[in-house]
Amino acid sequence: MDKAASRIRLRIKMVLVEKHRTSKWLSEQLGKDPTTVSKWCTNQSQPTLEILLRIAELLEVNYTELVRVE
């Protein structure tokens, strides 16, 4: 795969399912609007690195489990 064509995709939704959590729960924990979290879960937008690290902490995973390069 050409590195220039690589795309970073987040696995927030998948990890939430694995951890038996909802995007609503995550939005409450982060103090963010549920619509914002929904956009992160569907890769319509991405959180800041700081928020991504906080999500990893809340879900008790390494931040690398939330990221996939295609």
N, CA, C and O atoms as a CHARMM CRD file, in Angstrom:
* protein
*
  280
    1    1 MET  N      0.84700  -1.18500   0.00000 PROA 1      0.00000
    2    1 MET  CA     0.00000   0.00000   0.00000 PROA 1      0.00000
    3    1 MET  C      0.88300   1.23500   0.00000 PROA 1      0.00000
    4    1 MET  O      1.84700   1.32000   0.76000 PROA 1      0.00000
    5    2 ASP  N      0.55200   2.18200  -0.84700 PROA 2      0.00000
    6    2 ASP  CA     1.26000   3.44600  -0.92900 PROA 2      0.00000
    7    2 ASP  C      0.99900   4.24200   0.34400 PROA 2      0.00000
    8    2 ASP  O     -0.15100   4.48400   0.70900 PROA 2      0.00000
    9    3 LYS  N      2.07800   4.64900   1.01900 PROA 3      0.00000
   10    3 LYS  CA     1.91000   5.37600   2.28300 PROA 3      0.00000
   11    3 LYS  C      1.13100   6.67400   2.09100 PROA 3      0.00000
   12    3 LYS  O      0.40300   7.09000   2.99200 PROA 3      0.00000
   13    4 ALA  N      1.26700   7.30900   0.95200 PROA 4      0.00000
   14    4 ALA  CA     0.54500   8.54800   0.70900 PROA 4      0.00000
   15    4 ALA  C     -0.96000   8.30400   0.66300 PROA 4      0.00000
   16    4 ALA  O     -1.75200   9.20200   0.95100 PROA 4      0.00000
   17    5 ALA  N     -1.34300   7.09300   0.30200 PROA 5      0.00000
   18    5 ALA  CA    -2.76400   6.76600   0.21500 PROA 5      0.00000
   19    5 ALA  C     -3.31100   6.22200   1.53600 PROA 5      0.00000
   20    5 ALA  O     -4.50900   5.96400   1.64700 PROA 5      0.00000
   21    6 SER  N     -2.45800   6.04800   2.52200 PROA 6      0.00000
   22    6 SER  CA    -2.90200   5.53000   3.80600 PROA 6      0.00000
   23    6 SER  C     -3.87000   6.49100   4.46300 PROA 6      0.00000
   24    6 SER  O     -3.77300   7.70800   4.31100 PROA 6      0.00000
   25    7 ARG  N     -4.80000   5.91600   5.19300 PROA 7      0.00000
   26    7 ARG  CA    -5.79600   6.73700   5.87300 PROA 7      0.00000
   27    7 ARG  C     -5.93300   6.21800   7.29700 PROA 7      0.00000
   28    7 ARG  O     -6.02900   5.01200   7.52500 PROA 7      0.00000
   29    8 ILE  N     -5.94000   7.12600   8.23500 PROA 8      0.00000
   30    8 ILE  CA    -6.10700   6.74400   9.63800 PROA 8      0.00000
   31    8 ILE  C     -7.59500   6.67600   9.93400 PROA 8      0.00000
   32    8 ILE  O     -8.34200   7.61900   9.67200 PROA 8      0.00000
   33    9 ARG  N     -8.00900   5.54900  10.48100 PROA 9      0.00000
   34    9 ARG  CA    -9.40500   5.35200  10.86100 PROA 9      0.00000
   35    9 ARG  C     -9.42900   5.01500  12.34800 PROA 9      0.00000
   36    9 ARG  O     -8.55600   4.30800  12.85100 PROA 9      0.00000
   37   10 LEU  N    -10.41800   5.51900  13.02500 PROA 10     0.00000
   38   10 LEU  CA   -10.53700   5.22500  14.44700 PROA 10     0.00000
   39   10 LEU  C    -11.45800   4.03900  14.67000 PROA 10     0.00000
   40   10 LEU  O    -12.41100   3.82500  13.92100 PROA 10     0.00000
   41   11 ARG  N    -11.16500   3.27800  15.70200 PROA 11     0.00000
   42   11 ARG  CA   -11.94200   2.09600  16.05600 PROA 11     0.00000
   43   11 ARG  C    -12.73400   2.33300  17.34200 PROA 11     0.00000
   44   11 ARG  O    -13.00100   1.38600  18.08200 PROA 11     0.00000
   45   12 ILE  N    -13.10400   3.55700  17.61200 PROA 12     0.00000
   46   12 ILE  CA   -13.78800   3.87500  18.86500 PROA 12     0.00000
   47   12 ILE  C    -15.06600   3.04400  19.00300 PROA 12     0.00000
   48   12 ILE  O    -15.32100   2.46000  20.05600 PROA 12     0.00000
   49   13 LYS  N    -15.85800   2.99500  17.94700 PROA 13     0.00000
   50   13 LYS  CA   -17.12500   2.25900  18.00700 PROA 13     0.00000
   51   13 LYS  C    -16.88700   0.77600  18.31900 PROA 13     0.00000
   52   13 LYS  O    -17.58500   0.19100  19.14700 PROA 13     0.00000
   53   14 MET  N    -15.90800   0.18000  17.65500 PROA 14     0.00000
   54   14 MET  CA   -15.61800  -1.24500  17.87700 PROA 14     0.00000
   55   14 MET  C    -15.17000  -1.50600  19.31400 PROA 14     0.00000
   56   14 MET  O    -15.59600  -2.48300  19.93000 PROA 14     0.00000
   57   15 VAL  N    -14.32100  -0.64500  19.84200 PROA 15     0.00000
   58   15 VAL  CA   -13.83600  -0.82300  21.21000 PROA 15     0.00000
   59   15 VAL  C    -14.96400  -0.59600  22.21100 PROA 15     0.00000
   60   15 VAL  O    -15.03800  -1.29300  23.22300 PROA 15     0.00000
   61   16 LEU  N    -15.83200   0.35700  21.94700 PROA 16     0.00000
   62   16 LEU  CA   -16.99500   0.55400  22.81700 PROA 16     0.00000
   63   16 LEU  C    -17.82600  -0.72800  22.88900 PROA 16     0.00000
   64   16 LEU  O    -18.24700  -1.13500  23.97200 PROA 16     0.00000
   65   17 VAL  N    -18.06000  -1.35900  21.75000 PROA 17     0.00000
   66   17 VAL  CA   -18.83300  -2.61300  21.71700 PROA 17     0.00000
   67   17 VAL  C    -18.10000  -3.69400  22.50500 PROA 17     0.00000
   68   17 VAL  O    -18.70900  -4.40700  23.30300 PROA 17     0.00000
   69   18 GLU  N    -16.79200  -3.81500  22.28100 PROA 18     0.00000
   70   18 GLU  CA   -15.99800  -4.82400  22.99000 PROA 18     0.00000
   71   18 GLU  C    -16.04600  -4.62200  24.49600 PROA 18     0.00000
   72   18 GLU  O    -16.00700  -5.58700  25.26000 PROA 18     0.00000
   73   19 LYS  N    -16.13000  -3.37500  24.91900 PROA 19     0.00000
   74   19 LYS  CA   -16.13400  -3.04200  26.35200 PROA 19     0.00000
   75   19 LYS  C    -17.54900  -2.90900  26.92500 PROA 19     0.00000
   76   19 LYS  O    -17.72500  -2.52900  28.08200 PROA 19     0.00000
   77   20 HSD  N    -18.54800  -3.22500  26.10400 PROA 20     0.00000
   78   20 HSD  CA   -19.95100  -3.15100  26.52900 PROA 20     0.00000
   79   20 HSD  C    -20.32300  -1.75100  27.02300 PROA 20     0.00000
   80   20 HSD  O    -20.98400  -1.58600  28.04800 PROA 20     0.00000
   81   21 ARG  N    -19.87600  -0.75300  26.26100 PROA 21     0.00000
   82   21 ARG  CA   -20.17300   0.64600  26.55300 PROA 21     0.00000
   83   21 ARG  C    -20.87000   1.26800  25.35800 PROA 21     0.00000
   84   21 ARG  O    -20.81500   0.72900  24.25200 PROA 21     0.00000
   85   22 THR  N    -21.52300   2.39500  25.57500 PROA 22     0.00000
   86   22 THR  CA   -22.21900   3.08700  24.49100 PROA 22     0.00000
   87   22 THR  C    -21.56700   4.43800  24.21600 PROA 22     0.00000
   88   22 THR  O    -20.80700   4.96100  25.03100 PROA 22     0.00000
   89   23 SER  N    -21.88200   4.98000  23.06000 PROA 23     0.00000
   90   23 SER  CA   -21.37000   6.31300  22.73700 PROA 23     0.00000
   91   23 SER  C    -21.99000   7.34800  23.67500 PROA 23     0.00000
   92   23 SER  O    -21.36700   8.36500  23.98300 PROA 23     0.00000
   93   24 LYS  N    -23.21100   7.08800  24.12500 PROA 24     0.00000
   94   24 LYS  CA   -23.84500   7.99100  25.09500 PROA 24     0.00000
   95   24 LYS  C    -23.04000   8.00800  26.39300 PROA 24     0.00000
   96   24 LYS  O    -22.79200   9.07600  26.95300 PROA 24     0.00000
   97   25 TRP  N    -22.63400   6.84200  26.87200 PROA 25     0.00000
   98   25 TRP  CA   -21.80400   6.75200  28.07400 PROA 25     0.00000
   99   25 TRP  C    -20.51000   7.54000  27.86400 PROA 25     0.00000
  100   25 TRP  O    -20.09100   8.30500  28.73300 PROA 25     0.00000
  101   26 LEU  N    -19.88600   7.34400  26.71000 PROA 26     0.00000
  102   26 LEU  CA   -18.61900   8.03000  26.43300 PROA 26     0.00000
  103   26 LEU  C    -18.81800   9.54000  26.39900 PROA 26     0.00000
  104   26 LEU  O    -18.00000  10.28600  26.93800 PROA 26     0.00000
  105   27 SER  N    -19.88600   9.99000  25.77600 PROA 27     0.00000
  106   27 SER  CA   -20.12800  11.44200  25.71500 PROA 27     0.00000
  107   27 SER  C    -20.33600  12.01500  27.11600 PROA 27     0.00000
  108   27 SER  O    -19.88100  13.12100  27.40800 PROA 27     0.00000
  109   28 GLU  N    -21.01700  11.27300  27.97600 PROA 28     0.00000
  110   28 GLU  CA   -21.21600  11.72900  29.35600 PROA 28     0.00000
  111   28 GLU  C    -19.89200  11.78300  30.11200 PROA 28     0.00000
  112   28 GLU  O    -19.64400  12.73700  30.84900 PROA 28     0.00000
  113   29 GLN  N    -19.05100  10.78600  29.94100 PROA 29     0.00000
  114   29 GLN  CA   -17.76000  10.74200  30.62600 PROA 29     0.00000
  115   29 GLN  C    -16.84700  11.88800  30.19100 PROA 29     0.00000
  116   29 GLN  O    -16.08900  12.43400  30.99200 PROA 29     0.00000
  117   30 LEU  N    -16.93400  12.24000  28.91100 PROA 30     0.00000
  118   30 LEU  CA   -16.07200  13.28900  28.36200 PROA 30     0.00000
  119   30 LEU  C    -16.67700  14.68800  28.46000 PROA 30     0.00000
  120   30 LEU  O    -15.98600  15.68700  28.25900 PROA 30     0.00000
  121   31 GLY  N    -17.97600  14.75000  28.77300 PROA 31     0.00000
  122   31 GLY  CA   -18.65000  16.05000  28.79100 PROA 31     0.00000
  123   31 GLY  C    -18.79600  16.63100  27.39900 PROA 31     0.00000
  124   31 GLY  O    -18.75700  17.84700  27.21400 PROA 31     0.00000
  125   32 LYS  N    -18.96400  15.75100  26.42100 PROA 32     0.00000
  126   32 LYS  CA   -19.09300  16.17100  25.02100 PROA 32     0.00000
  127   32 LYS  C    -20.50600  15.89600  24.53100 PROA 32     0.00000
  128   32 LYS  O    -21.20900  15.04300  25.07000 PROA 32     0.00000
  129   33 ASP  N    -20.90600  16.62200  23.51300 PROA 33     0.00000
  130   33 ASP  CA   -22.20800  16.41400  22.90300 PROA 33     0.00000
  131   33 ASP  C    -22.24600  15.02100  22.26400 PROA 33     0.00000
  132   33 ASP  O    -21.28100  14.61900  21.61400 PROA 33     0.00000
  133   34 PRO  N    -23.34400  14.28200  22.43900 PROA 34     0.00000
  134   34 PRO  CA   -23.45300  12.94600  21.83900 PROA 34     0.00000
  135   34 PRO  C    -23.26200  12.94700  20.32000 PROA 34     0.00000
  136   34 PRO  O    -22.76200  11.97200  19.76100 PROA 34     0.00000
  137   35 THR  N    -23.65300  14.02500  19.65700 PROA 35     0.00000
  138   35 THR  CA   -23.47100  14.11800  18.20400 PROA 35     0.00000
  139   35 THR  C    -21.98800  14.12900  17.84100 PROA 35     0.00000
  140   35 THR  O    -21.58000  13.52500  16.84900 PROA 35     0.00000
  141   36 THR  N    -21.19200  14.81400  18.64200 PROA 36     0.00000
  142   36 THR  CA   -19.74700  14.86500  18.40900 PROA 36     0.00000
  143   36 THR  C    -19.14600  13.47700  18.53300 PROA 36     0.00000
  144   36 THR  O    -18.37000  13.05100  17.67700 PROA 36     0.00000
  145   37 VAL  N    -19.50300  12.77400  19.59500 PROA 37     0.00000
  146   37 VAL  CA   -18.97300  11.42300  19.81800 PROA 37     0.00000
  147   37 VAL  C    -19.44400  10.48600  18.70500 PROA 37     0.00000
  148   37 VAL  O    -18.68500   9.62900  18.25100 PROA 37     0.00000
  149   38 SER  N    -20.67900  10.64600  18.27200 PROA 38     0.00000
  150   38 SER  CA   -21.20100   9.83600  17.17200 PROA 38     0.00000
  151   38 SER  C    -20.37300  10.03900  15.90600 PROA 38     0.00000
  152   38 SER  O    -20.10500   9.08000  15.18100 PROA 38     0.00000
  153   39 LYS  N    -19.97000  11.26400  15.63900 PROA 39     0.00000
  154   39 LYS  CA   -19.13900  11.54700  14.46300 PROA 39     0.00000
  155   39 LYS  C    -17.77000  10.88600  14.58200 PROA 39     0.00000
  156   39 LYS  O    -17.20900  10.42900  13.58700 PROA 39     0.00000
  157   40 TRP  N    -17.23100  10.83600  15.80200 PROA 40     0.00000
  158   40 TRP  CA   -15.95400  10.14100  15.99800 PROA 40     0.00000
  159   40 TRP  C    -16.13600   8.65500  15.73800 PROA 40     0.00000
  160   40 TRP  O    -15.28100   8.01900  15.12100 PROA 40     0.00000
  161   41 CYS  N    -17.25000   8.10000  16.21000 PROA 41     0.00000
  162   41 CYS  CA   -17.50800   6.65900  16.07700 PROA 41     0.00000
  163   41 CYS  C    -17.71000   6.24200  14.62700 PROA 41     0.00000
  164   41 CYS  O    -17.44200   5.09600  14.26400 PROA 41     0.00000
  165   42 THR  N    -18.17800   7.16000  13.80700 PROA 42     0.00000
  166   42 THR  CA   -18.41100   6.84400  12.39400 PROA 42     0.00000
  167   42 THR  C    -17.32500   7.43100  11.48500 PROA 42     0.00000
  168   42 THR  O    -17.46000   7.41400  10.26100 PROA 42     0.00000
  169   43 ASN  N    -16.26400   7.94100  12.08000 PROA 43     0.00000
  170   43 ASN  CA   -15.12200   8.50000  11.35600 PROA 43     0.00000
  171   43 ASN  C    -15.49400   9.68500  10.46700 PROA 43     0.00000
  172   43 ASN  O    -14.84100   9.93500   9.45400 PROA 43     0.00000
  173   44 GLN  N    -16.53500  10.40600  10.84600 PROA 44     0.00000
  174   44 GLN  CA   -16.88100  11.63500  10.12700 PROA 44     0.00000
  175   44 GLN  C    -15.99300  12.78900  10.57900 PROA 44     0.00000
  176   44 GLN  O    -15.79400  13.76100   9.85000 PROA 44     0.00000
  177   45 SER  N    -15.46400  12.66500  11.79300 PROA 45     0.00000
  178   45 SER  CA   -14.48000  13.62100  12.31000 PROA 45     0.00000
  179   45 SER  C    -13.62300  12.88100  13.32100 PROA 45     0.00000
  180   45 SER  O    -13.92500  11.74700  13.69200 PROA 45     0.00000
  181   46 GLN  N    -12.56000  13.52100  13.76100 PROA 46     0.00000
  182   46 GLN  CA   -11.64900  12.88000  14.70700 PROA 46     0.00000
  183   46 GLN  C    -11.42300  13.77700  15.90900 PROA 46     0.00000
  184   46 GLN  O    -11.35400  14.99900  15.77600 PROA 46     0.00000
  185   47 PRO  N    -11.30800  13.16500  17.09200 PROA 47     0.00000
  186   47 PRO  CA   -11.02700  13.95500  18.29000 PROA 47     0.00000
  187   47 PRO  C     -9.56600  14.40500  18.29300 PROA 47     0.00000
  188   47 PRO  O     -8.74500  13.90400  17.52500 PROA 47     0.00000
  189   48 THR  N     -9.26500  15.34800  19.16300 PROA 48     0.00000
  190   48 THR  CA    -7.86800  15.75400  19.33400 PROA 48     0.00000
  191   48 THR  C     -7.10100  14.59400  19.95800 PROA 48     0.00000
  192   48 THR  O     -7.69700  13.66600  20.50400 PROA 48     0.00000
  193   49 LEU  N     -5.79400  14.65400  19.87400 PROA 49     0.00000
  194   49 LEU  CA    -4.96400  13.61100  20.47900 PROA 49     0.00000
  195   49 LEU  C     -5.22000  13.53300  21.97700 PROA 49     0.00000
  196   49 LEU  O     -5.27200  12.44100  22.54300 PROA 49     0.00000
  197   50 GLU  N     -5.37900  14.67400  22.61400 PROA 50     0.00000
  198   50 GLU  CA    -5.65200  14.70900  24.05000 PROA 50     0.00000
  199   50 GLU  C     -6.94100  13.94600  24.38900 PROA 50     0.00000
  200   50 GLU  O     -6.98000  13.16700  25.34100 PROA 50     0.00000
  201   51 ILE  N     -7.97800  14.17800  23.60700 PROA 51     0.00000
  202   51 ILE  CA    -9.24300  13.48400  23.85400 PROA 51     0.00000
  203   51 ILE  C     -9.12300  12.00500  23.51600 PROA 51     0.00000
  204   51 ILE  O     -9.68500  11.16500  24.21800 PROA 51     0.00000
  205   52 LEU  N     -8.39700  11.67600  22.45200 PROA 52     0.00000
  206   52 LEU  CA    -8.19300  10.27200  22.09500 PROA 52     0.00000
  207   52 LEU  C     -7.50200   9.51800  23.23400 PROA 52     0.00000
  208   52 LEU  O     -7.85900   8.38000  23.53900 PROA 52     0.00000
  209   53 LEU  N     -6.51800  10.15400  23.85600 PROA 53     0.00000
  210   53 LEU  CA    -5.82900   9.53300  24.99300 PROA 53     0.00000
  211   53 LEU  C     -6.76900   9.37600  26.17900 PROA 53     0.00000
  212   53 LEU  O     -6.68900   8.38400  26.90400 PROA 53     0.00000
  213   54 ARG  N     -7.65700  10.33900  26.38500 PROA 54     0.00000
  214   54 ARG  CA    -8.64800  10.23900  27.46600 PROA 54     0.00000
  215   54 ARG  C     -9.63900   9.10700  27.18800 PROA 54     0.00000
  216   54 ARG  O    -10.02600   8.38100  28.10400 PROA 54     0.00000
  217   55 ILE  N    -10.04900   8.95700  25.93300 PROA 55     0.00000
  218   55 ILE  CA   -10.94300   7.85400  25.55800 PROA 55     0.00000
  219   55 ILE  C    -10.27500   6.51800  25.85400 PROA 55     0.00000
  220   55 ILE  O    -10.90300   5.61300  26.40400 PROA 55     0.00000
  221   56 ALA  N     -9.01400   6.39500  25.49100 PROA 56     0.00000
  222   56 ALA  CA    -8.27700   5.16100  25.76400 PROA 56     0.00000
  223   56 ALA  C     -8.23600   4.88100  27.26300 PROA 56     0.00000
  224   56 ALA  O     -8.40500   3.73900  27.69100 PROA 56     0.00000
  225   57 GLU  N     -8.01300   5.90800  28.04700 PROA 57     0.00000
  226   57 GLU  CA    -7.98300   5.76200  29.50200 PROA 57     0.00000
  227   57 GLU  C     -9.33800   5.30000  30.02900 PROA 57     0.00000
  228   57 GLU  O     -9.40500   4.38700  30.85200 PROA 57     0.00000
  229   58 LEU  N    -10.40700   5.91900  29.56500 PROA 58     0.00000
  230   58 LEU  CA   -11.75000   5.55200  30.01600 PROA 58     0.00000
  231   58 LEU  C    -12.10600   4.11300  29.64200 PROA 58     0.00000
  232   58 LEU  O    -12.77100   3.41100  30.40300 PROA 58     0.00000
  233   59 LEU  N    -11.65200   3.68200  28.45500 PROA 59     0.00000
  234   59 LEU  CA   -11.95900   2.33500  27.98200 PROA 59     0.00000
  235   59 LEU  C    -10.92700   1.29900  28.42600 PROA 59     0.00000
  236   59 LEU  O    -11.03900   0.11100  28.12300 PROA 59     0.00000
  237   60 GLU  N     -9.92000   1.78400  29.15300 PROA 60     0.00000
  238   60 GLU  CA    -8.86700   0.91800  29.68900 PROA 60     0.00000
  239   60 GLU  C     -8.16500   0.11200  28.59800 PROA 60     0.00000
  240   60 GLU  O     -7.98800  -1.10200  28.70200 PROA 60     0.00000
  241   61 VAL  N     -7.77000   0.84300  27.53800 PROA 61     0.00000
  242   61 VAL  CA    -7.01600   0.23900  26.44000 PROA 61     0.00000
  243   61 VAL  C     -5.85100   1.16000  26.09700 PROA 61     0.00000
  244   61 VAL  O     -5.84300   2.33400  26.46700 PROA 61     0.00000
  245   62 ASN  N     -4.87600   0.61700  25.39100 PROA 62     0.00000
  246   62 ASN  CA    -3.79500   1.42900  24.86300 PROA 62     0.00000
  247   62 ASN  C     -4.36400   2.23300  23.69700 PROA 62     0.00000
  248   62 ASN  O     -5.18300   1.72000  22.93400 PROA 62     0.00000
  249   63 TYR  N     -3.94600   3.46000  23.55500 PROA 63     0.00000
  250   63 TYR  CA    -4.49400   4.30400  22.48800 PROA 63     0.00000
  251   63 TYR  C     -4.31400   3.67400  21.11100 PROA 63     0.00000
  252   63 TYR  O     -5.09200   3.96000  20.20100 PROA 63     0.00000
  253   64 THR  N     -3.31300   2.82900  20.94000 PROA 64     0.00000
  254   64 THR  CA    -3.08100   2.19300  19.63400 PROA 64     0.00000
  255   64 THR  C     -4.22700   1.25900  19.25300 PROA 64     0.00000
  256   64 THR  O     -4.41700   0.96800  18.07200 PROA 64     0.00000
  257   65 GLU  N     -4.98700   0.78900  20.23200 PROA 65     0.00000
  258   65 GLU  CA    -6.13500  -0.06600  19.92100 PROA 65     0.00000
  259   65 GLU  C     -7.28700   0.72900  19.31100 PROA 65     0.00000
  260   65 GLU  O     -8.22200   0.14700  18.76200 PROA 65     0.00000
  261   66 LEU  N     -7.22100   2.03900  19.40500 PROA 66     0.00000
  262   66 LEU  CA    -8.28000   2.89300  18.87000 PROA 66     0.00000
  263   66 LEU  C     -7.98100   3.38500  17.46300 PROA 66     0.00000
  264   66 LEU  O     -8.81400   4.04800  16.84600 PROA 66     0.00000
  265   67 VAL  N     -6.79600   3.06400  16.95400 PROA 67     0.00000
  266   67 VAL  CA    -6.35500   3.59200  15.66500 PROA 67     0.00000
  267   67 VAL  C     -6.04800   2.45400  14.69800 PROA 67     0.00000
  268   67 VAL  O     -5.45800   1.44200  15.07600 PROA 67     0.00000
  269   68 ARG  N     -6.46000   2.63800  13.43500 PROA 68     0.00000
  270   68 ARG  CA    -6.15300   1.65900  12.39500 PROA 68     0.00000
  271   68 ARG  C     -5.73200   2.44700  11.16000 PROA 68     0.00000
  272   68 ARG  O     -6.36800   3.43900  10.80500 PROA 68     0.00000
  273   69 VAL  N     -4.67100   2.01000  10.51300 PROA 69     0.00000
  274   69 VAL  CA    -4.21900   2.64500   9.28100 PROA 69     0.00000
  275   69 VAL  C     -4.63300   1.74500   8.12500 PROA 69     0.00000
  276   69 VAL  O     -4.32400   0.55400   8.10300 PROA 69     0.00000
  277   70 GLU  N     -5.32800   2.33100   7.18000 PROA 70     0.00000
  278   70 GLU  CA    -5.79200   1.56400   6.00800 PROA 70     0.00000
  279   70 GLU  C     -4.94100   1.88500   4.80800 PROA 70     0.00000
  280   70 GLU  O     -5.17100   1.34300   3.72600 PROA 70     0.00000
